[in-house]
Amino acid sequence: MADISIPTNLLPADGRFGCGPSKVRSEQLSFLASLQPGVLGTSHRQAPVKDLVGSVRSGLLDLFRAPEGYEILLANGGATTFWDSAAHSLVEKRSQHLAFGEFGAKFGKATGAAPFLEEPDVRSAEAGSRSQAEAVAGIDVYAYPHNETSTGVMAPVVRVAGDAGALTVVDATSAAGGIDFDASQTDVYYFSPQKNFASDGGIWFALVSPAAIERIERVTTSGRYIPETLNLAGAVENSRKNQTLNTPALATLAMMDEQVRWINEQGGLAWASARTAESSHVLYDWAERTAVATPFVSDPNHRSQVVVTIDFDESVDAAALSTALRANGIVDTEPYRKLGRNQLRVATFTAIEPDDVRALTASIDYVLERLS
Ligand SMILES: *Cc1c(COP(=O)(O)O)cnc(C)c1O
């Protein structure tokens, strides 16, 4: 393959289409710079940093149109750490997990490995499709991803009508801030900031209901051994004081704060959701009309508006395609590493301009004509 040079007029203004860490907006960096020296490099136990945390927490409550009594929790560690926290201090006896991709399955593995819990009820589905939650007696947590980042499948946020007191716990890592939903349908809506919030990794956030807070209190006083860094009761106590158990990344919080403010100012979650729907449709429509490409997710109702996966027929080497794009500054279009498909995966997160997604399709067309 000779080097393919995409003409500048076809290229997107910003070539970052990865699923996380994802495109950071320049305005977020300007905001970060404005916190020097007042906030950056200062104590996380003093007002300037606590006010920043408070601003993120109240901005998220606005963004999610949180029902009365819901709170925002945060702690160090990211969504992966949240799974261990939930296994230790949220699941009482037995959880049900929808596993229709890597991330949903991983939470099921975390509860499956916990010796103090019963074997979880894991409902799997082929990559590219999705499984269905079902009320089962004795289940106290129903868990599923709002958006399965590994495959580009999204699921509606709806409560599972199980036993009284059962909680609905949604992994919103790649959905939060990019897909509209009704918060009253969940008890825990948790996520990391490096996807639609265009920030950096290392912290998890969660919108939690009063029922979830009550559950955390019950499980954490049950006598079970819970490591301090994983104890959600500590996250409740510290978050209410706008702090974390140990030192958080201030730059991550700052970039998060600016992104939440930007989305709220633009029109909130409804605006963000319309924008990601527009961007993703550009790609799905392109794949439908391109002979060598097909949307990987066959049911249009399951197709994600924030992570688009496109399969290529065998006449196209998708790995060579993403390599050629990368050489032209269009990065991170490779598929999820463990999926092993002849595919491109493209994030259409809120920070990404729909016009840049249009330019991406023009750039792909240009490369396709010259690959072989
Ligand atoms: C990225 C991602 C995770 C993992 O997030 P970390 O911050 O790396 O722990 C979990 N779930 C989903 C759906 C994701 O997209």
The ligand as a MOL file (V3000), in Angstrom:
LIG
                    3D

  0  0  0     0  0            999 V3000
M  V30 BEGIN CTAB
M  V30 COUNTS 15 15 0 0 0
M  V30 BEGIN ATOM
M  V30 1 C -14.8400 2.8160 29.2240 0
M  V30 2 C -15.8900 2.0250 29.9020 0
M  V30 3 C -15.6990 1.4440 31.1630 0
M  V30 4 C -14.3740 1.5080 31.8790 0
M  V30 5 O -14.0880 2.7900 32.3120 0
M  V30 6 P -12.7390 3.0760 33.1240 0
M  V30 7 O -12.8110 4.5280 33.4660 0
M  V30 8 O -11.5930 2.7270 32.2110 0
M  V30 9 O -12.7660 2.1880 34.3180 0
M  V30 10 C -16.7550 0.7890 31.7390 0
M  V30 11 N -17.9460 0.6730 31.1260 0
M  V30 12 C -18.1690 1.2080 29.9060 0
M  V30 13 C -19.5170 1.0690 29.2820 0
M  V30 14 C -17.1500 1.9050 29.2610 0
M  V30 15 O -17.3700 2.4510 28.0570 0
M  V30 END ATOM
M  V30 BEGIN BOND
M  V30 1 1 1 2
M  V30 2 1 2 3
M  V30 3 2 2 14
M  V30 4 1 3 4
M  V30 5 2 3 10
M  V30 6 1 4 5
M  V30 7 1 5 6
M  V30 8 2 6 7
M  V30 9 1 6 8
M  V30 10 1 6 9
M  V30 11 1 10 11
M  V30 12 2 11 12
M  V30 13 1 12 13
M  V30 14 1 12 14
M  V30 15 1 14 15
M  V30 END BOND
M  V30 END CTAB
M  END
